Amino acid sequence: MTEFDHDEGVRDMAELLRRGGGWGRIAPAPAALPDIAEAAAAADLLDVAYATLDSPVGRLLVARTAVGLARIAYLDGDAEETVLADLADRISPRVLAAPRRLDEPRRELDQYFHGRRQRFDVALDLRLMTDFTRRVLTATAAIPYGSVSTYRDVATEAGSPRASRAAGNALGSNPLPIVLPCHRVLHSGGGLGGYTGGLDRKRTLLAIERGQLPLGAG
């Protein structure tokens, strides 16, 4: 049997990827080719790597770029295809499943869900946010683990004290829930308010931070 030429394999994979035209349209690779994600990266054809994981708040999709973690999405129904299409449209069509490239954020999320992490250290890519959303989420990230704030206070910290409703909308568009903890923001009267992943998930995240759930419980 002829010894496999790795460089030639990378070139072949690059050609397959170019012909495929992006995620979801990649031709099947011969079994002898190297790992598809690593081959794509070597050929400069991987801009957004993603993976999925199970968690106490359901199945999640996590995606990163060379800059950092860009997206965490709750996967309900056919949401995965929608999220991938959005990433392809707003960041780059070079989107590919590459679980090993998401090891760090997946590890930090697992530690968080098991009560062993109160702050995330993974680098972030904030390009999916408007300037106002970035300011609101920066204020949100300052809320201590296990504590809560209000829409009014977050709006004030973001420099727009009269923009509580706009702050709520910005929180609802958070592309990095959990890591940027919009679940810690409540109505001034103490009501839960809204949450892009649904109120059950918001309750679960708050309960995890209060130590009210068994480790790993859903």
Backbone bond lengths (Angstrom), bond angles and torsions (degrees), N, CA, C in turn:
res aa  C-N    CA-C-N  psi(-1)  N-CA   C-N-CA  omega(-1)  CA-C   N-CA-C  phi
1 M - - - 1.472 - - 1.534 108.93 -
2 T 1.290 117.57 134.40 1.461 121.96 179.96 1.510 110.94 -70.09
3 E 1.327 117.29 135.28 1.464 120.60 179.15 1.527 110.26 -65.01
4 F 1.345 116.35 137.53 1.469 121.24 -176.74 1.529 110.50 -71.91
5 D 1.307 116.99 131.37 1.463 123.76 177.90 1.522 108.07 -92.72
6 H 1.353 117.36 108.03 1.461 121.42 -174.95 1.524 111.63 -62.13
7 D 1.356 117.64 -44.63 1.474 120.05 -178.49 1.516 110.75 -62.38
8 E 1.339 115.60 -40.72 1.464 118.61 178.23 1.529 109.86 -65.47
9 G 1.339 115.88 -36.71 1.463 119.68 177.76 1.509 112.08 -63.16
10 V 1.323 116.88 -40.25 1.458 121.16 177.70 1.524 110.34 -62.85
11 R 1.349 116.36 -42.76 1.464 119.14 179.21 1.523 111.24 -64.23
12 D 1.345 115.97 -39.71 1.464 119.17 177.85 1.515 111.22 -64.47
13 M 1.336 115.80 -41.25 1.461 119.41 179.39 1.522 110.38 -65.08
14 A 1.330 117.30 -40.23 1.464 120.73 178.75 1.517 110.15 -59.25
15 E 1.340 116.08 -41.66 1.458 119.37 179.68 1.529 110.90 -65.68
16 L 1.337 116.64 -39.56 1.465 120.12 176.52 1.516 110.89 -60.72
17 L 1.321 116.45 -43.32 1.463 120.67 -178.96 1.518 110.64 -65.79
18 R 1.318 116.67 -42.23 1.467 119.04 179.23 1.527 110.88 -62.55
19 R 1.314 116.83 -41.67 1.460 119.58 178.67 1.513 111.32 -68.55
20 G 1.338 115.90 -31.41 1.461 119.10 -179.29 1.504 112.00 -70.36
21 G 1.331 118.53 -32.24 1.459 121.44 173.77 1.507 115.20 80.09
22 G 1.335 119.51 16.27 1.458 118.98 176.28 1.510 111.50 127.90
23 W 1.351 116.86 -179.13 1.458 121.38 -176.73 1.521 109.48 -62.78
24 G 1.328 114.24 145.00 1.455 119.90 176.68 1.511 113.54 82.35
25 R 1.348 118.52 -6.10 1.450 120.24 -177.83 1.527 110.26 -132.50
26 I 1.313 116.86 23.57 1.456 121.22 -176.85 1.526 109.31 -85.97
27 A 1.313 116.68 130.70 1.451 120.77 179.54 1.517 110.27 -66.67
28 P 1.337 119.06 148.48 1.468 122.02 178.38 1.521 110.08 -58.03
29 A 1.323 116.28 139.03 1.456 120.81 -178.52 1.516 110.15 -94.48
30 P 1.332 117.85 142.49 1.454 120.32 173.23 1.517 110.33 -57.82
31 A 1.324 117.17 148.26 1.459 121.54 -174.42 1.512 112.66 -60.98
32 A 1.343 117.76 -26.76 1.459 120.24 -175.51 1.521 113.18 -79.75
33 L 1.345 117.97 -10.67 1.453 119.67 -177.26 1.526 111.39 -71.17
34 P 1.343 118.31 154.68 1.460 120.92 178.92 1.526 110.94 -68.43
35 D 1.333 115.70 171.89 1.456 121.82 179.02 1.521 110.35 -48.07
36 I 1.337 116.72 128.76 1.465 121.35 -171.75 1.530 112.10 -61.26
37 A 1.338 117.21 -40.52 1.459 119.66 -178.91 1.522 111.23 -67.09
38 E 1.339 116.91 -43.24 1.456 119.67 -179.80 1.527 111.00 -67.72
39 A 1.331 115.94 -36.68 1.462 119.00 177.18 1.521 110.83 -65.27
40 A 1.338 116.17 -41.31 1.464 120.11 178.34 1.522 110.66 -63.62
41 A 1.328 116.76 -42.34 1.464 119.98 179.02 1.527 111.14 -63.65
42 A 1.340 116.33 -41.65 1.461 120.18 -179.99 1.521 111.30 -64.43
43 A 1.326 116.10 -30.21 1.466 120.79 179.50 1.523 112.15 -90.81
44 D 1.334 117.10 8.55 1.462 122.67 -179.16 1.537 110.85 59.30
45 L 1.343 115.26 41.58 1.460 120.79 -179.08 1.521 111.93 -121.30
46 L 1.324 116.99 16.98 1.459 120.82 178.36 1.523 109.19 -125.93
47 D 1.328 116.19 108.12 1.461 121.08 179.13 1.520 112.22 -104.22
48 V 1.323 116.70 -31.23 1.467 121.48 -179.54 1.518 108.59 -131.20
49 A 1.328 116.32 115.55 1.462 122.10 176.33 1.527 108.59 -100.63
50 Y 1.331 116.23 141.57 1.458 118.25 179.73 1.519 111.46 -139.41
51 A 1.318 114.77 162.21 1.460 122.52 175.82 1.522 107.58 -152.41
52 T 1.308 116.57 164.05 1.465 121.24 175.47 1.526 108.77 -119.18
53 L 1.314 115.92 156.80 1.452 121.16 177.17 1.516 109.95 -152.48
54 D 1.320 115.37 153.56 1.452 121.67 174.88 1.518 108.88 -89.94
55 S 1.328 115.86 147.76 1.458 120.25 -177.56 1.525 109.48 -150.71
56 P 1.333 117.52 172.16 1.464 120.10 175.98 1.521 114.17 -63.64
57 V 1.338 117.28 -13.97 1.467 120.33 177.42 1.524 110.70 -111.94
58 G 1.321 116.64 25.73 1.450 121.08 176.64 1.513 112.91 96.97
59 R 1.309 114.68 -176.24 1.456 121.17 -177.36 1.529 109.52 -74.90
60 L 1.333 115.31 136.00 1.461 121.96 -178.45 1.514 110.29 -120.71
61 L 1.311 115.42 149.62 1.456 122.32 168.07 1.517 107.24 -111.53
62 V 1.319 116.95 130.55 1.464 122.06 176.79 1.525 107.70 -121.15
63 A 1.325 116.04 136.83 1.467 121.06 -177.91 1.513 109.88 -134.99
64 R 1.317 116.15 142.79 1.455 120.60 179.36 1.524 110.83 -136.31
65 T 1.320 114.32 157.36 1.458 122.76 173.96 1.523 107.78 -115.03
66 A 1.314 116.49 -174.05 1.460 119.89 175.79 1.525 111.31 -64.34
67 V 1.334 116.89 -23.06 1.470 121.46 -179.90 1.520 110.80 -78.81
68 G 1.322 117.13 -44.01 1.452 120.22 -177.74 1.516 111.57 164.04
69 L 1.322 115.75 -169.15 1.456 122.54 -179.88 1.526 109.25 -65.10
70 A 1.338 116.67 125.60 1.464 121.01 -174.86 1.519 113.09 -112.46
71 R 1.340 117.88 -22.72 1.465 119.08 -172.80 1.514 110.61 -153.53
72 I 1.336 115.05 135.87 1.458 123.47 165.03 1.519 105.50 -128.14
73 A 1.310 117.09 126.47 1.463 120.04 -176.26 1.516 110.35 -132.12
74 Y 1.321 116.01 139.40 1.456 121.71 171.67 1.523 108.16 -78.01
75 L 1.319 116.53 130.19 1.457 120.68 -175.95 1.517 110.91 -102.21
76 D 1.304 115.49 96.97 1.459 122.41 175.16 1.521 108.27 -113.28
77 G 1.321 117.10 135.31 1.457 120.00 178.77 1.520 111.08 60.99
78 D 1.333 116.41 -128.62 1.463 121.12 -179.00 1.529 111.42 -98.38
79 A 1.333 116.29 29.67 1.470 120.45 -175.50 1.520 112.80 -62.24
80 E 1.330 118.80 -28.20 1.465 119.98 -176.59 1.526 111.47 -59.01
81 E 1.324 117.18 -46.75 1.461 119.56 179.50 1.524 111.49 -62.96
82 T 1.333 116.23 -37.89 1.461 120.36 179.33 1.521 110.96 -65.02
83 V 1.329 116.48 -44.13 1.468 120.79 -179.89 1.523 110.62 -64.18
84 L 1.321 117.76 -44.40 1.457 120.91 179.90 1.527 111.58 -63.60
85 A 1.326 116.29 -39.79 1.462 119.69 177.78 1.524 110.81 -64.22
86 D 1.334 116.74 -39.03 1.461 120.82 178.82 1.529 110.78 -65.19
87 L 1.340 116.84 -42.83 1.463 120.38 177.42 1.525 110.86 -62.44
88 A 1.321 116.21 -41.70 1.458 120.25 179.19 1.520 111.49 -63.34
89 D 1.326 116.16 -37.17 1.465 121.26 -177.94 1.523 112.11 -76.37
90 R 1.323 117.25 -39.62 1.459 120.89 -170.81 1.526 114.28 -96.99
91 I 1.325 117.95 -21.35 1.463 120.07 179.05 1.521 110.93 -116.99
92 S 1.325 116.85 -61.87 1.465 120.22 -179.16 1.524 108.84 -169.65
93 P 1.334 118.20 144.91 1.462 120.05 175.02 1.519 113.26 -72.94
94 R 1.318 116.81 -7.36 1.466 120.59 179.62 1.525 109.56 -84.69
95 V 1.315 115.87 70.20 1.462 124.34 -177.91 1.517 108.29 -110.14
96 L 1.319 116.94 131.16 1.462 119.54 -175.50 1.528 110.08 -148.47
97 A 1.333 116.16 141.92 1.467 120.84 173.34 1.522 108.68 -65.28
98 A 1.340 116.35 123.02 1.464 121.30 -178.41 1.526 107.77 -148.83
99 P 1.332 117.53 72.50 1.473 121.09 -172.89 1.521 114.78 -53.06
100 R 1.339 117.00 -38.19 1.468 118.21 -177.29 1.521 112.39 -63.81
101 R 1.324 117.34 -27.13 1.464 120.67 178.88 1.529 111.82 -77.62
102 L 1.321 116.69 -6.69 1.466 121.21 177.39 1.525 111.65 -110.11
103 D 1.316 117.99 16.27 1.464 121.15 -177.23 1.522 111.98 -58.26
104 E 1.332 116.48 -44.43 1.476 119.34 -175.75 1.523 112.22 -65.08
105 P 1.345 120.53 -53.70 1.470 118.41 178.59 1.520 113.22 -63.70
106 R 1.332 118.35 -34.54 1.461 119.25 177.74 1.527 110.82 -65.76
107 R 1.322 116.69 -38.53 1.468 120.11 178.08 1.532 110.66 -65.37
108 E 1.338 116.97 -43.75 1.463 119.74 -179.24 1.529 111.06 -66.43
109 L 1.317 117.34 -38.75 1.466 119.98 177.29 1.523 110.79 -64.38
110 D 1.319 116.99 -42.57 1.466 120.22 178.47 1.527 110.68 -61.47
111 Q 1.318 116.91 -42.10 1.465 120.18 177.70 1.523 110.97 -63.05
112 Y 1.321 116.93 -40.68 1.467 120.91 177.97 1.525 110.80 -61.05
113 F 1.315 116.99 -48.55 1.458 120.54 -177.56 1.520 112.32 -64.08
114 H 1.332 116.80 -25.89 1.460 120.86 179.01 1.531 112.67 -95.70
115 G 1.333 116.76 11.68 1.457 120.21 175.17 1.505 114.80 76.13
116 R 1.325 118.05 15.97 1.462 120.86 -177.00 1.524 112.93 -105.33
117 R 1.327 118.18 2.11 1.463 121.18 179.75 1.521 108.84 -141.73
118 Q 1.338 116.11 129.90 1.464 121.21 178.64 1.526 112.48 -109.70
119 R 1.323 117.25 -11.95 1.458 121.45 -179.47 1.526 108.74 -142.56
120 F 1.326 116.55 139.54 1.457 120.85 179.78 1.523 109.81 -92.76
121 D 1.327 115.81 138.51 1.458 121.66 -178.85 1.524 113.33 -109.15
122 V 1.322 117.06 -8.11 1.455 120.55 -177.10 1.528 110.62 -62.48
123 A 1.330 116.61 141.91 1.467 121.49 177.10 1.526 110.17 -65.86
124 L 1.333 116.40 147.90 1.462 121.54 -176.30 1.522 111.23 -119.76
125 D 1.321 114.98 145.84 1.464 123.28 171.48 1.529 105.95 -111.23
126 L 1.335 117.70 113.05 1.465 122.65 -171.56 1.525 112.81 -100.20
127 R 1.302 118.59 18.78 1.459 120.10 -172.44 1.531 113.56 -68.80
128 L 1.327 118.97 -16.96 1.462 121.03 -179.67 1.528 112.45 -82.95
129 M 1.324 117.52 4.88 1.456 121.75 -177.81 1.527 111.25 -110.17
130 T 1.328 116.51 147.23 1.458 120.82 168.04 1.524 108.21 -75.64
131 D 1.318 115.98 169.49 1.466 119.54 179.33 1.522 111.26 -61.41
132 F 1.340 117.66 -42.45 1.456 120.13 -179.63 1.525 110.81 -65.88
133 T 1.319 117.06 -43.33 1.463 120.42 178.22 1.521 110.46 -60.99
134 R 1.315 116.93 -39.24 1.457 120.34 178.62 1.528 110.74 -62.69
135 R 1.344 116.93 -41.32 1.463 119.67 179.33 1.528 110.96 -66.97
136 V 1.330 116.79 -40.48 1.468 120.56 178.98 1.526 110.52 -64.17
137 L 1.320 116.68 -44.60 1.463 119.72 -177.48 1.524 111.98 -73.11
138 T 1.325 117.22 -27.88 1.466 119.59 173.04 1.520 109.76 -64.20
139 A 1.331 116.61 -42.60 1.470 120.33 175.91 1.520 110.89 -63.92
140 T 1.321 117.08 -38.90 1.458 121.31 179.75 1.522 111.25 -64.69
141 A 1.325 116.41 -39.31 1.460 120.59 -178.96 1.526 112.20 -63.97
142 A 1.330 117.09 -18.91 1.471 120.97 179.67 1.526 112.64 -83.09
143 I 1.336 118.10 -8.93 1.466 120.57 178.32 1.526 107.96 -70.51
144 P 1.329 118.80 124.30 1.471 120.09 -176.16 1.526 112.58 -62.92
145 Y 1.307 115.07 151.12 1.460 122.49 174.98 1.528 109.93 -54.31
146 G 1.329 116.32 132.57 1.459 120.56 178.89 1.516 114.36 83.03
147 S 1.339 117.50 -3.16 1.465 122.02 179.25 1.525 109.62 -108.99
148 V 1.318 115.84 170.18 1.461 120.66 177.17 1.519 109.35 -134.80
149 S 1.345 114.86 161.78 1.450 122.00 175.05 1.525 107.50 -134.60
150 T 1.328 116.80 -169.45 1.465 120.83 179.97 1.521 109.82 -123.95
151 Y 1.332 115.43 162.45 1.455 120.21 177.07 1.526 110.92 -59.02
152 R 1.334 116.18 -39.85 1.460 120.26 -179.66 1.522 111.17 -63.55
153 D 1.330 116.73 -44.90 1.464 119.93 -178.58 1.525 111.58 -66.82
154 V 1.328 116.21 -38.66 1.457 119.49 178.72 1.527 110.42 -65.78
155 A 1.342 116.61 -41.35 1.457 120.23 177.60 1.526 110.61 -61.52
156 T 1.325 116.47 -40.54 1.467 121.07 178.58 1.520 110.65 -63.03
157 E 1.331 116.61 -45.75 1.465 120.65 179.42 1.521 111.21 -63.35
158 A 1.334 116.59 -29.05 1.461 120.82 179.03 1.517 112.42 -82.33
159 G 1.343 117.04 -0.41 1.452 121.01 177.23 1.509 114.99 91.52
160 S 1.336 118.22 10.16 1.468 122.03 -179.48 1.527 109.64 -134.31
161 P 1.341 118.09 73.68 1.467 121.12 -172.47 1.526 114.80 -59.94
162 R 1.320 118.40 -22.33 1.467 120.42 -179.84 1.531 112.75 -95.96
163 A 1.304 116.04 7.64 1.464 119.70 -173.82 1.522 112.59 -107.12
164 S 1.333 116.46 44.44 1.465 119.37 -178.98 1.522 111.97 -59.78
165 R 1.343 115.85 -43.70 1.465 118.77 -178.96 1.536 110.84 -65.49
166 A 1.329 115.61 -42.48 1.464 118.88 178.34 1.524 110.76 -64.03
167 A 1.334 116.80 -36.21 1.460 120.23 176.99 1.522 110.10 -63.90
168 G 1.341 116.45 -39.98 1.453 120.05 176.88 1.514 111.75 -61.48
169 N 1.325 117.25 -41.19 1.463 121.08 177.70 1.527 111.05 -64.88
170 A 1.331 115.91 -39.39 1.462 119.75 178.37 1.523 110.75 -64.06
171 L 1.320 116.59 -41.34 1.461 120.18 177.78 1.526 110.68 -64.34
172 G 1.327 116.05 -36.33 1.460 120.32 179.28 1.512 112.93 -66.70
173 S 1.331 117.59 -21.84 1.461 121.24 -179.99 1.531 112.23 -99.07
174 N 1.309 117.12 9.94 1.459 122.62 -177.89 1.532 111.03 -54.85
175 P 1.342 118.33 116.26 1.459 119.79 179.10 1.526 113.62 -80.41
176 L 1.335 116.62 -6.90 1.467 120.90 -177.30 1.533 111.55 -129.79
177 P 1.352 117.61 56.70 1.458 118.70 178.62 1.530 110.97 -59.70
178 I 1.293 115.83 158.71 1.470 125.62 -177.29 1.520 109.44 78.10
179 V 1.330 118.12 -59.93 1.469 120.72 178.86 1.519 110.23 -66.15
180 L 1.327 117.72 -44.63 1.464 122.31 169.62 1.530 105.38 -102.59
181 P 1.333 117.44 100.44 1.468 123.08 -158.84 1.524 116.03 -77.93
182 C 1.332 116.37 70.49 1.464 119.32 178.22 1.530 111.97 -65.99
183 H 1.327 117.73 -14.36 1.470 120.48 176.99 1.530 112.06 -68.56
184 R 1.321 117.56 -13.24 1.472 120.97 -179.66 1.525 112.56 -87.73
185 V 1.320 118.06 5.21 1.465 121.27 -178.03 1.526 109.47 -106.52
186 L 1.350 115.71 125.13 1.466 122.75 -176.29 1.527 110.20 -122.12
187 H 1.316 115.58 170.24 1.462 120.03 171.05 1.525 109.94 -67.02
188 S 1.337 115.92 155.98 1.468 120.64 -178.97 1.520 111.91 -59.14
189 G 1.331 116.48 -32.57 1.467 120.06 -179.81 1.506 114.02 -80.99
190 G 1.329 117.40 -0.18 1.455 120.87 177.93 1.514 114.34 101.77
191 G 1.340 117.95 -8.21 1.463 120.24 177.56 1.519 111.13 -66.71
192 L 1.317 115.76 156.52 1.459 119.82 -176.06 1.522 113.05 -64.89
193 G 1.321 117.37 -31.05 1.458 119.98 -173.85 1.514 109.53 76.04
194 G 1.309 118.54 -151.63 1.453 121.72 -179.24 1.511 112.06 -104.28
195 Y 1.334 114.96 176.37 1.459 120.29 175.22 1.512 107.88 -164.92
196 T 1.331 115.79 132.57 1.459 119.98 -174.93 1.519 112.98 -61.64
197 G 1.318 117.60 -26.45 1.458 120.73 179.41 1.512 113.88 -93.71
198 G 1.326 116.47 2.41 1.462 120.26 -177.74 1.520 111.24 97.91
199 L 1.330 116.48 150.75 1.467 120.77 -174.51 1.520 112.74 -67.54
200 D 1.329 118.27 -29.07 1.464 119.00 177.84 1.523 110.66 -62.08
201 R 1.317 116.60 -39.47 1.467 119.45 177.98 1.524 110.41 -68.44
202 K 1.310 117.11 -38.46 1.465 120.34 178.45 1.528 109.76 -61.76
203 R 1.310 116.63 -44.80 1.472 120.33 178.12 1.523 111.15 -61.37
204 T 1.327 116.55 -41.42 1.463 120.38 -179.44 1.517 111.48 -63.64
205 L 1.320 117.55 -44.75 1.464 120.95 -179.75 1.530 111.08 -63.87
206 L 1.329 116.41 -42.56 1.465 119.25 177.87 1.523 110.55 -64.37
207 A 1.335 116.68 -38.44 1.469 120.15 179.50 1.525 111.11 -66.82
208 I 1.322 117.41 -39.36 1.466 120.55 176.53 1.516 110.34 -58.52
209 E 1.330 116.98 -44.04 1.457 120.52 -176.91 1.530 112.23 -72.59
210 R 1.319 116.99 -22.44 1.466 120.86 176.55 1.505 112.69 -90.78
211 G 1.334 116.54 1.60 1.461 120.55 -179.48 1.511 113.39 70.16
212 Q 1.323 117.18 26.02 1.451 121.40 -175.74 1.515 113.26 -95.55
213 L 1.325 117.96 -0.21 1.461 121.60 177.08 1.517 109.28 -119.39
214 P 1.340 117.61 144.48 1.470 119.45 170.87 1.516 109.88 -59.32
215 L 1.317 117.82 150.37 1.451 121.04 -178.19 1.517 110.09 -56.30
216 G 1.348 115.67 126.98 1.450 120.57 177.53 1.500 113.73 80.94
217 A 1.325 119.06 3.27 1.459 120.54 -177.36 1.506 109.98 -75.19
218 G 1.342 116.36 156.40 1.442 119.83 178.72 1.497 111.40 -104.65
